[in-house]
């Protein structure tokens, strides 16, 4: 087989998961060469096919060669390639100045006994309420990189939201990014929360550990972010309660409960509250009657037991703000007391 003479830099506009740019790299006689191919195209390593509705790439205008430093890719299995993915995050947060354009090395996944790492970089945006993230994905094809990269980014955003208690959205197609920028610009200017180095190191250093040892915490974090970014009162109410419910059923000390109560939500929530909150208990969890009302409303909504009326919406809306606070505090206390990991070590 003849050695590959170049590697293509592939640009996409993918509307479903929104990956904006993929880069495929392989060592070539001690150097890396890239050919840039732009346009709405479905690419392979050896060919180009114009996607439906797209235009053929203007290779004469975009092609160029770049010399890149050598990289040790000996750990990458045969058939796997390195892809670089770029996305824009929207939310009231910006990276600490020490994080801006500083590439971090983080464990991204462990598959079949092999560790796969990612080089991940945050870029501060000049526009308030947004920042750019760039990271690498190891995969066999652009489509598999798209799926794996979107899952990884989504889980990073889940942990970011639970850390800063703010909604984080990510957009990758240029069209969606522009629409979100227009929407953000219509809002009143607000001060961004600064993401510290320790917080970012915990987020990128804990993800694989949480997948393996604390998948229920990761699932709860996902429900929390979904509740923050949602626009439907009833769905957001259910999301925030699912956070508390999932954590309670997974982390409450069930040895202190009767056998018949160990699979029931209300006793597990009460036990978790007793373990986590020696001081002020969140309003939504402070009274047994209130917890019972929330559980009943959640069950009625989830199982379609009641019609959606203005009274039901008002009831859910009345619980929403204190329920979000309770969900955040539960996640924070579990992270500080039950999840033992220090990514900086």
N, C-alpha and C positions, 0 to 999 in steps of 0.2 A: 504493500500500500504506500502510495506517495505521501510525503508529509503535507499537512495542511498549510497552505500558503498565507491564509489570513483568517481572521475571526471576525464575524460581523457584529457590529453594534446595532442592536435592534430596538427601534422605537415603536411603541404601541399606543393606541387609545382603546383600552379595554373597558367597555361600559359596565360590566357586571361586577368585577372585583376592583376595577379601577387602577390597575397597575399602569403606570405612566411610562416607565422605561425599564427595559431588561437589557443586560449586557452579558454576552457569552464570551468567555475567555479561555484560552488554552495556550500553554507554552509552545513557542516555535523557535527551535534552534537557539535557545538562550534569550530570545527577544519576544515581545508581543506586538503584533500588528493588528490594527482594527480597520475595518471598512464601515463607514457610517451609512446606514440605509434608512431613510425616513419615509413616513407615510402610514396610512392605515393598511398594514399588510400582515399576513400570517406568514412567518418566516421559519425556515429550517436552516441547519448549518450549511447545507449545500445548495439551497435554492430559495426562491422568493415567489410567493403567490399572492396576488392582490385580493384582499378581502372584499366581500360584497359591499358595493357602495364606495370603495376606496379608489385611489388613483395610483398608477405605477410610480414608484419612488424615482426621484431625479438623482440618479447616482452620480452623474457628471458634476452636479452642483454640490452634493453632500459628501462624496467620497474623499477620504484623506487617510494618510498613514500617521500613526502616533507611535513613538517609541516609549515603551513602558518598562519599569524595572522588573527584574526577574522575581518570580514568586514561586515558592515551594508548594506545588500542588500534588506532591507524592501521596498525601493522605486521601486524595479524591479517587474513588473507585473508577474502574474503566466504565465508560458510558455516562459518567456524571460530568456536569459542567458547572462553572461558576456564573451566576447571574447577579447583576447589580440592579436593585429596585429602588425607585425614588417615589416618595409620596409627600403630600402636603397635609399637615395636621392643623386643624382649626380648633381653637379653644383659648380661654383666657390664661395662657401660660407662655413663657419664653424661657429658653435655656440660660442658665448661669453663664457669664462671660467665659468661664473656664471650660465650659462644654462646647462653646461655639466652634464648629469645624474641627473638633478634636475626635479623631477616630478611636473608638473603643473596641476591644476584642471580647466577645461574649459567646458563651455556649448557647447554641440555638436549638439543638435537638440531639437526641441519642437514639440511633436506629441500628438494630442488630448488633449491638455492642460497640458501635462506632460513634465517636463524638463528632458533631459537625458544628463549626464555629461560624460566627458572622462578624464582619467588620461593620460597625454601625456608627453613623455620624449624624449629629444634629446641626442644623444651620438656622441661625436666627434670621427671621424675616424683618424687612423694614416696615412691613404692615403689621400693626397691632393685631393680636389674636390669631397668629399663624406662625408656623415654623416648618422647615423642610427636614425630612428624615431620609437617609440613604443607608441601605444595608445589602448584604450579599446573601444569596440563596444557592445552595447546592442541589441540583436536580438534573434529570435526564432530558428534559425538554422545556421549552418556554411555557407550555400549558401546565405542566406539573410544578414549575417554579411559580407560576401565577397562583395556583391553589395554596401551595405551602407558604409562599410569601404573604398572602392575604391573611391566612390564619395566624401567622406569627405577628403581623402588624396589629391585627385585631386584639390579640391577647395582650400585647404591649400597651395598647390604648386602654384596655380594661384596667390594667394595673396603674397606669398613669392617672386615670380618672379617680380610682379609689385612693390614690396618694394625695392628690391635690383637691379632691372633692369638687371637680368641675367637669362639665361635659367635653369630651374630646371626640371630634369627628375626623375621619381621614378620607381624602379624595385623591384619586389618581388620574382619571381622565382630565385633560386640560379644560374641557367644557364644564365639567362639574366644579373644578377649582375656580374658574372664573365666576360661575354663578354664586358660589359660596363667598367669594371675595366681595361681590356686589352686595350680597345679603349682609355680610359683616360690616361693610362700610355704612349701611343704613342705620346701624345701631349706634347708640351713644358711645363715645370713646370711654374705655374703662382701663384701669391699671392692670397689667398682666401679672399673674403670679409667677415668681421666679422659681424654676425647677432647679434644685440644688444638685451638686455632684453626688452627695450621698444618696439622695432619692433616686437619681437616674441609675446609679450603680446597683442599687437594690432592685430596681425594676428589671434591668437587662440581665442581672446576675441571678435572679430568683426564678425566672420563668420555667426553665427546664426542671428545676427542683420542685416547683409547685405542681407541674404536670404529673410528676411521678409520686410525690408524697402527699400533696394537698389538692387533688383535682376538684374537690367540692368547694374549696376556697376560691379557686380560679373560676369555677362556674358561677359562684355568688358574685364575684367581681364583674363578670360579664352581665349579669342581671342588673347590677347597680348602674353600670354605664348605660345600658339600654334604657333604664328609667330616667337617667339624666338627659339623654338626647331625644327622648320620645316627645311627641306632641299631643298624645291622647291621654287625658286624665286617668281614665280607667286602666289603660295598659300600664301607665307609669305606677299607679297604685299597686297593681299586681306584681310588677317587677320589684319594687322596693320590699314588698312583703316576702317575695320568694328569696331575697337575700337573707333575711332573718330566719325564715323557715329552713332553708338549706343549711345554714351555719348551725342552727340549733339541733337539727337532726343528725348532723355530722360531728359536732364538737362538744355537745353537752355530755356531762358524765352520767351515763345511763345506769351505772351501777347503783346510783342513789335513787333510782326510780323503780316503781313496781313493774313487774314483767309486762302487765297489760298496758302500761303507759310508755314503754320504750319506743314504740313506733308512732306515737301520737304527737302532733305538733305542739299543742298547748302545754302539756307537761314538760316537754323538752325545752320550749322557749323559757318557761319559768325557771327551769334548772340552769339554763345558760345565763340568764339575767343574774341569778344569785351568784354565779361563779365570776362573772365579768365585772359587775358593777357593785363595788362596795360603797361607792359614794353616790352621786346623783344619777338616778336611773332615767334614761330617755323617756320623754313624755308618753310616747306610744306604747311603751312597755312597762309603765309604772303601775298600772292597775289591771287586775285580772279581768274586770268587766270590759275595759277598753280593748284588751287583747282578744277577748272573745268576739267582740263586735267586728274587729278587723278580719279575724279568721272567717266569720260567717259571711261577711261581704265578699271576701276573696273567693270563697267557695261558690257563692251565688253567681258571681261574675264568670268564674271559670267554667262552671257546669251549666250555665244558662238557666239558672233557677228563677231568675227574676227578669222582667223586661227592663230595658235601658230607658229610664225616665230622668227627668231633670232632678228629681229628688235623689235618685241613686248617684247621679254625677256629682251633685252637691255633697253628698255624704262622703264619697271617695275623695273629693277635692279638700274637704275639711281635714282628712287624715294625711294628706299628701306631704306637706312640709315637715311635720314632726316625724312621719314615717321615714322620709329620706334621711333626716338627721339620725334616727335610730339605726338605720341600715349602715350609714357611714361609721358610726361609733362602734357598732358590732364588728365590722370588718377591721377597723383600726385596732381594736383591743385584741382580736384574735391574732392579727399580724404581730403585735408586740408581745403577746404572751404565749402563743402556741406554735408559732412558726420560727424555728431556730435556724437561722442562716445569716451569715455575714459575708456577702459577696466580695468585700474588700480584703478579706484575709487571703 
